[in-house]
């Protein structure tokens, strides 16, 4: 299971679910997981909390990672009860290739674009401010919290960094998703041992109708939009693709090999799984 923390705010301003780094380490107010507890999800890139809300409603334990301290303050209020019960751990920190403090480009026009990567955080000549945010590594988080059932990764510019770090850990989540960054996302997931793939549109969510009975956690009626990630894991509709099928589909429907987009007004997440979907 995974986590993130480390804000730009003062200790008194921080959500109760995390503390400052101490000599490169961090502490989280969380009860040690028991085998009887619900499975864990990592929501890496919480933003306004739409995905965390869905996972919590389905009964999962959730670790939410959000580098933006301004959003974290709002998330603390939104999920006050879930944080108090221990179901939700909200962690204000970035994930990078090493534990260090980095400049975070907080986009003032579109907070979805905020990033540690200047190219992402300052795109299209939008307004931004620079915050200094502490970062940790994904392997450190996995070491401290264990392996999640599902890991959602949506962190502008750092998705591939997290996948690269996962090469150095032996236990990986059965289900994982990343915001696509070209066909390389599928290649990198395969290199991690993922065998089956699903390319999910993120603007048009007409495909994302929660199944009843549920195949992941509890049934939750939900109408998804372009600001959330949609369904995940065993609840994704239709068929999963093997590597060759997924690569061919991506290169003919999402982006060409040179990176140029093949559609307008749409963006995609790539889901991957280790287990055979026929065993669901």
N, C-alpha and C positions, 0 to 999 in steps of 0.2 A: 504494500500500500504506500502511497506517496504523499508528500506534503511540500509546502514552500512558505517561507516567511522572511521578514526583515524589512521594516518600513522606513520611509523617509521622515515620518512624524516623530514627535517626542514620545517617551514612554507613556505619558498620561493620555495621549491621543490614540494609542494603539488599541485595536480590538482585543478583547480579553483572551482570544484564542491563540495569541502568540506573544513572544517577548523579543527583545533585541538579541542580536548575536553577542556571544561572550567568548572572546578569544577564538573567533572563527567557528564557534559552535552555536547551536540554537536550541531553544527549549519550546515545547508546545504543551499547552494545558490540554492533555488528552488522556483518557483512560486507556490502559493497555488492552488491545483487542482480545476477546475470548472466542473460542471456536464456535460458540453458540450465537455470536453476534451476526448481524446481516453482513453480506459481502460489502467490500469497500470499492468506491470509485474515486479516481483522481480527476478533478475538474481543473485542468491546468490552463488558465486563461479564463477566469470567471466572468470578467467584465461586469455586466449589470445583474448577473445571477440567474438568468433564465434557465440554463441547464442545471445548475445546482438545485434550483427549486423543483425541477422535474425528478431528478434522482432522489432527492429527499422524500418527495411525495410517494415514490415507489418503494420506500422503505430502506433504501441503501444508506450506509454510512458514507459520508463524503468528506474528502479533504479538498478544499478549494484554494487555489493558488492564484493570487492576483498581485501584480507588481505595483499597480497604481494605488497610492495611499488614499487618494480622494475617493475613488470608488470603494475601497475597503471600508472606509468610515460609513458609507451608505449601506454597504452589505452587512456590516455589523448590526445596524438597526433592523434591516429587513429580516435577518435570520437570527434575531436575538434569542428566541425560544429554542431553536435547533442547536445553537451554540451552547446555551445553558444546559441542555440535556446531554450534550456530548455526542450527538449524532453528526454534528457538522463542526469541522475545524477549519476556520478561515485564516489563511496565512498570507501575510503581505510581504512578498519577497519576489525576486526574479530568479529564473533558472538560467544558468550559463555554463560554460565549459570548465569554470573553476570558481571557488568561493572568493568573491571580491566585490568591491563596490563599483558600480557602473553608472554612467550617465543614461538616464531614461528620458526619452523624448515624448513628453506628454502632449498629445495632440489636442489642442483646444477647440478645434472645429469638429473633430470626429474621434471620440476616445477609443473607438474600435481600432484605430490606426496607431495608437501609442505603442512604442517599441524601444528596445535598446539599440536597434539598428536605425541610424539616422535616415537611411533611404526610405524605410517604412514609416517612421514617425513624423517625417516632415514632407511627405509626398504632396504633390500638386500645389506647392507653395502655400500650404495651409499654416495657420498659426500654431505655435507650440511653445512650451516652456521646458527647461531642462531640470530634472530632479535627480539627485544622487540616491540610488537604491542599492541595497545590499543583495547579493545573489548567492545561491548555493547550487549544488549539482544534483542531477536527478539520481545518480547512484548513491549519494549521501542520503537523500530522502527515502529511497527504497530500502537502504540499510536500516534506517531508523523506524520505518513504518511497515515494511513488508511489501508484498506484491498485490496490487489491486486486481479485481476481477476485470475492470475496464479502465483504460486511461484515455481521457480526451485531451488532446493537445491542440490548442488554438492560440498560439503566442506569436504575434507578428515578427517574422524573421528568425525565430529561434527553434522552430519545429525540427529542422534537420540537426541542430545541435543536440537536442534531446535524443533523437534517434541514434546519433553517433555515440552518445554516452551509454545507451542501452546495450551496445556491443560488449561492454565490459561487465555486465551483470548476467548471472546464470539464470535467474528466475525472472520471467517476463510475463506481463498480463496476457491472459488468453485473448482478450479483445483490446484493440487500440484504434485510435483514429487521429488523423492529422489533417490540417488544411493543406490542400495540394500545393506543391511548389514546382510542378513539372512532373514528367514521367519518372524522374529520379525518386520521387516519394515512394512509388511502388517498388522500385529496385531496392531502395534502402530497407524497406519493410521486409522484403524477401530475404535480404542478407541477414536479418535478425531472426529468421526462422519462421516467419509468417507464411502460411500456405494458401490462404483463401482471401479474396479481396472483394470490396464493394465500393463503388464510386457513387456518392450521394450528392445530388444537387442541393444547394443551400438557399437559393432564393425561392424557387418553386417547391413547396413542401407538400404538394398534393399526394405524394407517395407515402407520406409519414402519418399513417393512421394507426394509432396504438391498437394492437390485437387484444381481443377479449375472448377467452382468458389470456392473461399476460404470460409472456415467455421470459420476462426479466422482472423480478420483484413483483410488486402489486400492480393491479390495473389502475391506470390513471387516464381519465378522459382529457385529451389535450389537442388543441388546434395549433400547430406549429407555424412559425413565420420565418422571415429572413433574418431574425436576430438571435435565433437559437440553433442548436445543432441537429435536433430531431431525434429519431429513434437510434438505438445502438444495439450491439450484440446480437443475441438470438431473435430480437424483434424486428430486425431489418427485413423488409418484405422481398419476396422473389428469391432468386438464386444468387449464391456467391460464385465468384469466378476464380479459376486458377490463375497462376502468374501470367501465362501467355495470353489467356483470354482478357485479363484485366489490362494488360499493357496494350493490346490491340484496341480494346474499347476506348481507353484513355486517349490514344494517339489519333483516333478517328472521331471522337466526340467532345473532347475537352481541350487538349492542346496538341499542336504538332510537335515534332521532335525538336524544332528550333525554338520552342517555347511560346509561339504565337497562339492566341486563343482562337478556338473554333466556334465559340458561341459568344453572344453579347448579353449582358444583363444577368449572367449566371456565374456562380462560383461553386466549387466542389470540395467536399471532404473525401479522403480515402480511408475507408475502414479496412482492418485486417484482423484475421484470427488465426490461431494455431490449430485448434481442434477442428475435426471434420464436421461440417454443418449437418451431415446426415445423422450424426449422433445426438442432435438436439432433441 
